């Protein structure tokens, strides 16, 4: 009888410790409104590239006029 009681308690101990622990998680959703500001359409490099491009186009036009 003692052996049966010891066996039952050991079995209950192993079966009880193998159970999965359920963890509860909460999902939090927040809505955030962001105000978008108009960014400059062109940066410094773009503006400089336009100026250089205009100068290069003028030189090309002059060269074409000389050829004609």
N, CA, C and O atoms as a GROMACS GRO file, in nm:
protein
  272
    1UNK      N    1   0.083  -0.118   0.000
    1UNK     CA    2   0.000   0.000   0.000
    1UNK      C    3   0.088   0.125   0.000
    1UNK      O    4   0.057   0.223  -0.068
    2UNK      N    5   0.198   0.122   0.076
    2UNK     CA    6   0.287   0.237   0.080
    2UNK      C    7   0.349   0.259  -0.058
    2UNK      O    8   0.365   0.372  -0.103
    3UNK      N    9   0.385   0.148  -0.124
    3UNK     CA   10   0.447   0.159  -0.256
    3UNK      C   11   0.350   0.222  -0.356
    3UNK      O   12   0.390   0.305  -0.438
    4UNK      N   13   0.224   0.185  -0.348
    4UNK     CA   14   0.124   0.240  -0.438
    4UNK      C   15   0.103   0.389  -0.412
    4UNK      O   16   0.089   0.468  -0.505
    5UNK      N   17   0.103   0.427  -0.286
    5UNK     CA   18   0.086   0.567  -0.250
    5UNK      C   19   0.206   0.650  -0.295
    5UNK      O   20   0.189   0.761  -0.345
    6UNK      N   21   0.326   0.598  -0.278
    6UNK     CA   22   0.448   0.668  -0.321
    6UNK      C   23   0.450   0.680  -0.473
    6UNK      O   24   0.484   0.785  -0.528
    7UNK      N   25   0.414   0.571  -0.542
    7UNK     CA   26   0.412   0.572  -0.688
    7UNK      C   27   0.309   0.675  -0.739
    7UNK      O   28   0.336   0.748  -0.835
    8UNK      N   29   0.194   0.679  -0.677
    8UNK     CA   30   0.089   0.772  -0.719
    8UNK      C   31   0.133   0.916  -0.695
    8UNK      O   32   0.106   1.003  -0.778
    9UNK      N   33   0.199   0.943  -0.585
    9UNK     CA   34   0.243   1.080  -0.558
    9UNK      C   35   0.355   1.123  -0.654
    9UNK      O   36   0.358   1.238  -0.697
   10UNK      N   37   0.446   1.030  -0.686
   10UNK     CA   38   0.553   1.062  -0.781
   10UNK      C   39   0.493   1.085  -0.920
   10UNK      O   40   0.533   1.178  -0.991
   11UNK      N   41   0.398   1.001  -0.959
   11UNK     CA   42   0.333   1.017  -1.090
   11UNK      C   43   0.258   1.150  -1.096
   11UNK      O   44   0.263   1.218  -1.199
   12UNK      N   45   0.190   1.187  -0.991
   12UNK     CA   46   0.118   1.314  -0.989
   12UNK      C   47   0.215   1.431  -0.996
   12UNK      O   48   0.187   1.532  -1.060
   13UNK      N   49   0.329   1.417  -0.930
   13UNK     CA   50   0.430   1.522  -0.934
   13UNK      C   51   0.482   1.542  -1.076
   13UNK      O   52   0.492   1.656  -1.122
   14UNK      N   53   0.515   1.434  -1.146
   14UNK     CA   54   0.566   1.446  -1.283
   14UNK      C   55   0.459   1.496  -1.379
   14UNK      O   56   0.487   1.579  -1.466
   15UNK      N   57   0.338   1.448  -1.366
   15UNK     CA   58   0.232   1.491  -1.456
   15UNK      C   59   0.194   1.637  -1.430
   15UNK      O   60   0.160   1.710  -1.523
   16UNK      N   61   0.199   1.677  -1.308
   16UNK     CA   62   0.165   1.816  -1.275
   16UNK      C   63   0.270   1.914  -1.319
   16UNK      O   64   0.238   2.027  -1.352
   17UNK      N   65   0.395   1.873  -1.320
   17UNK     CA   66   0.502   1.966  -1.357
   17UNK      C   67   0.521   1.976  -1.508
   17UNK      O   68   0.589   2.067  -1.555
   18UNK      N   69   0.463   1.885  -1.584
   18UNK     CA   70   0.481   1.888  -1.730
   18UNK      C   71   0.375   1.972  -1.799
   18UNK      O   72   0.378   1.986  -1.921
   19UNK      N   73   0.284   2.026  -1.728
   19UNK     CA   74   0.180   2.106  -1.789
   19UNK      C   75   0.238   2.237  -1.841
   19UNK      O   76   0.331   2.294  -1.784
   20UNK      N   77   0.179   2.282  -1.951
   20UNK     CA   78   0.224   2.409  -2.008
   20UNK      C   79   0.164   2.525  -1.931
   20UNK      O   80   0.046   2.524  -1.894
   21UNK      N   81   0.245   2.622  -1.907
   21UNK     CA   82   0.195   2.742  -1.842
   21UNK      C   83   0.143   2.836  -1.950
   21UNK      O   84   0.217   2.874  -2.041
   22UNK      N   85   0.020   2.873  -1.939
   22UNK     CA   86  -0.037   2.965  -2.036
   22UNK      C   87  -0.007   3.108  -1.992
   22UNK      O   88  -0.035   3.149  -1.879
   23UNK      N   89   0.051   3.180  -2.085
   23UNK     CA   90   0.078   3.320  -2.056
   23UNK      C   91  -0.020   3.404  -2.136
   23UNK      O   92  -0.042   3.380  -2.254
   24UNK      N   93  -0.077   3.499  -2.071
   24UNK     CA   94  -0.172   3.586  -2.138
   24UNK      C   95  -0.101   3.713  -2.183
   24UNK      O   96  -0.027   3.776  -2.107
   25UNK      N   97  -0.125   3.747  -2.306
   25UNK     CA   98  -0.066   3.869  -2.359
   25UNK      C   99  -0.180   3.961  -2.403
   25UNK      O  100  -0.287   3.916  -2.443
   26UNK      N  101  -0.154   4.087  -2.394
   26UNK     CA  102  -0.252   4.186  -2.436
   26UNK      C  103  -0.194   4.262  -2.554
   26UNK      O  104  -0.077   4.302  -2.553
   27UNK      N  105  -0.277   4.283  -2.654
   27UNK     CA  106  -0.235   4.358  -2.770
   27UNK      C  107  -0.291   4.498  -2.760
   27UNK      O  108  -0.412   4.518  -2.746
   28UNK      N  109  -0.202   4.595  -2.767
   28UNK     CA  110  -0.242   4.734  -2.753
   28UNK      C  111  -0.224   4.802  -2.888
   28UNK      O  112  -0.115   4.798  -2.946
   29UNK      N  113  -0.330   4.864  -2.937
   29UNK     CA  114  -0.324   4.935  -3.064
   29UNK      C  115  -0.355   5.082  -3.038
   29UNK      O  116  -0.458   5.117  -2.979
   30UNK      N  117  -0.263   5.166  -3.084
   30UNK     CA  118  -0.284   5.309  -3.067
   30UNK      C  119  -0.289   5.373  -3.204
   30UNK      O  120  -0.212   5.338  -3.293
   31UNK      N  121  -0.379   5.466  -3.220
   31UNK     CA  122  -0.384   5.543  -3.344
   31UNK      C  123  -0.314   5.676  -3.318
   31UNK      O  124  -0.344   5.747  -3.222
   32UNK      N  125  -0.222   5.706  -3.406
   32UNK     CA  126  -0.147   5.830  -3.392
   32UNK      C  127  -0.165   5.911  -3.519
   32UNK      O  128  -0.141   5.861  -3.629
   33UNK      N  129  -0.208   6.033  -3.504
   33UNK     CA  130  -0.225   6.121  -3.618
   33UNK      C  131  -0.097   6.202  -3.636
   33UNK      O  132  -0.051   6.269  -3.544
   34UNK      N  133  -0.043   6.195  -3.757
   34UNK     CA  134   0.082   6.264  -3.786
   34UNK      C  135   0.054   6.371  -3.891
   34UNK      O  136  -0.005   6.343  -3.995
   35UNK      N  137   0.095   6.492  -3.861
   35UNK     CA  138   0.079   6.599  -3.957
   35UNK      C  139   0.201   6.601  -4.049
   35UNK      O  140   0.316   6.610  -4.005
   36UNK      N  141   0.172   6.592  -4.176
   36UNK     CA  142   0.281   6.593  -4.273
   36UNK      C  143   0.304   6.736  -4.320
   36UNK      O  144   0.211   6.807  -4.359
   37UNK      N  145   0.428   6.776  -4.315
   37UNK     CA  146   0.463   6.908  -4.364
   37UNK      C  147   0.522   6.891  -4.503
   37UNK      O  148   0.587   6.792  -4.533
   38UNK      N  149   0.498   6.989  -4.585
   38UNK     CA  150   0.550   6.984  -4.721
   38UNK      C  151   0.702   7.000  -4.717
   38UNK      O  152   0.754   7.102  -4.672
   39UNK      N  153   0.769   6.899  -4.763
   39UNK     CA  154   0.914   6.907  -4.771
   39UNK      C  155   0.949   6.984  -4.898
   39UNK      O  156   0.874   6.979  -4.996
   40UNK      N  157   1.062   7.053  -4.898
   40UNK     CA  158   1.100   7.121  -5.021
   40UNK      C  159   1.111   7.019  -5.134
   40UNK      O  160   1.166   6.910  -5.117
   41UNK      N  161   1.058   7.057  -5.249
   41UNK     CA  162   1.056   6.962  -5.360
   41UNK      C  163   1.198   6.934  -5.412
   41UNK      O  164   1.224   6.828  -5.469
   42UNK      N  165   1.286   7.026  -5.393
   42UNK     CA  166   1.422   7.008  -5.441
   42UNK      C  167   1.522   7.039  -5.329
   42UNK      O  168   1.503   7.131  -5.250
   43UNK      N  169   1.625   6.960  -5.326
   43UNK     CA  170   1.731   6.985  -5.230
   43UNK      C  171   1.840   7.070  -5.294
   43UNK      O  172   1.827   7.114  -5.408
   44UNK      N  173   1.945   7.093  -5.220
   44UNK     CA  174   2.054   7.176  -5.268
   44UNK      C  175   2.123   7.113  -5.389
   44UNK      O  176   2.162   7.184  -5.482
   45UNK      N  177   2.138   6.982  -5.387
   45UNK     CA  178   2.206   6.916  -5.499
   45UNK      C  179   2.123   6.926  -5.626
   45UNK      O  180   2.177   6.946  -5.735
   46UNK      N  181   1.993   6.911  -5.614
   46UNK     CA  182   1.906   6.920  -5.731
   46UNK      C  183   1.911   7.059  -5.792
   46UNK      O  184   1.916   7.074  -5.914
   47UNK      N  185   1.909   7.163  -5.707
   47UNK     CA  186   1.915   7.300  -5.757
   47UNK      C  187   2.048   7.327  -5.827
   47UNK      O  188   2.052   7.389  -5.933
   48UNK      N  189   2.157   7.279  -5.767
   48UNK     CA  190   2.288   7.298  -5.828
   48UNK      C  191   2.298   7.222  -5.960
   48UNK      O  192   2.357   7.271  -6.056
   49UNK      N  193   2.240   7.104  -5.964
   49UNK     CA  194   2.245   7.024  -6.087
   49UNK      C  195   2.166   7.093  -6.198
   49UNK      O  196   2.207   7.087  -6.314
   50UNK      N  197   2.056   7.157  -6.166
   50UNK     CA  198   1.979   7.229  -6.267
   50UNK      C  199   2.060   7.344  -6.326
   50UNK      O  200   2.059   7.366  -6.447
   51UNK      N  201   2.131   7.418  -6.240
   51UNK     CA  202   2.212   7.530  -6.289
   51UNK      C  203   2.322   7.481  -6.382
   51UNK      O  204   2.346   7.539  -6.488
   52UNK      N  205   2.388   7.373  -6.341
   52UNK     CA  206   2.496   7.318  -6.424
   52UNK      C  207   2.438   7.265  -6.554
   52UNK      O  208   2.497   7.283  -6.660
   53UNK      N  209   2.322   7.200  -6.546
   53UNK     CA  210   2.259   7.145  -6.666
   53UNK      C  211   2.222   7.255  -6.764
   53UNK      O  212   2.237   7.237  -6.885
   54UNK      N  213   2.174   7.369  -6.714
   54UNK     CA  214   2.141   7.481  -6.801
   54UNK      C  215   2.266   7.534  -6.871
   54UNK      O  216   2.262   7.565  -6.990
   55UNK      N  217   2.377   7.544  -6.797
   55UNK     CA  218   2.502   7.593  -6.856
   55UNK      C  219   2.552   7.496  -6.963
   55UNK      O  220   2.597   7.538  -7.070
   56UNK      N  221   2.545   7.368  -6.934
   56UNK     CA  222   2.591   7.267  -7.030
   56UNK      C  223   2.502   7.270  -7.154
   56UNK      O  224   2.553   7.260  -7.266
   57UNK      N  225   2.372   7.283  -7.136
   57UNK     CA  226   2.282   7.289  -7.251
   57UNK      C  227   2.310   7.413  -7.336
   57UNK      O  228   2.304   7.406  -7.459
   58UNK      N  229   2.343   7.525  -7.271
   58UNK     CA  230   2.378   7.646  -7.347
   58UNK      C  231   2.503   7.622  -7.431
   58UNK      O  232   2.506   7.661  -7.547
   59UNK      N  233   2.604   7.559  -7.375
   59UNK     CA  234   2.728   7.530  -7.449
   59UNK      C  235   2.700   7.436  -7.565
   59UNK      O  236   2.754   7.453  -7.674
   60UNK      N  237   2.615   7.336  -7.542
   60UNK     CA  238   2.581   7.241  -7.649
   60UNK      C  239   2.508   7.314  -7.762
   60UNK      O  240   2.535   7.291  -7.879
   61UNK      N  241   2.415   7.402  -7.724
   61UNK     CA  242   2.343   7.478  -7.826
   61UNK      C  243   2.436   7.566  -7.907
   61UNK      O  244   2.422   7.577  -8.028
   62UNK      N  245   2.534   7.629  -7.840
   62UNK     CA  246   2.631   7.713  -7.911
   62UNK      C  247   2.712   7.629  -8.008
   62UNK      O  248   2.736   7.671  -8.121
   63UNK      N  249   2.755   7.512  -7.966
   63UNK     CA  250   2.835   7.425  -8.050
   63UNK      C  251   2.753   7.378  -8.171
   63UNK      O  252   2.806   7.369  -8.282
   64UNK      N  253   2.628   7.348  -8.150
   64UNK     CA  254   2.542   7.306  -8.261
   64UNK      C  255   2.522   7.419  -8.360
   64UNK      O  256   2.522   7.397  -8.481
   65UNK      N  257   2.506   7.543  -8.308
   65UNK     CA  258   2.490   7.659  -8.395
   65UNK      C  259   2.616   7.682  -8.478
   65UNK      O  260   2.606   7.721  -8.594
   66UNK      N  261   2.733   7.659  -8.420
   66UNK     CA  262   2.859   7.676  -8.494
   66UNK      C  263   2.871   7.574  -8.605
   66UNK      O  264   2.923   7.605  -8.712
   67UNK      N  265   2.825   7.453  -8.581
   67UNK     CA  266   2.834   7.347  -8.683
   67UNK      C  267   2.743   7.379  -8.800
   67UNK      O  268   2.780   7.354  -8.914
   68UNK      N  269   2.625   7.433  -8.774
   68UNK     CA  270   2.530   7.465  -8.882
   68UNK      C  271   2.584   7.580  -8.958
   68UNK      O  272   2.522   7.625  -9.054
   0.00000   0.00000   0.00000
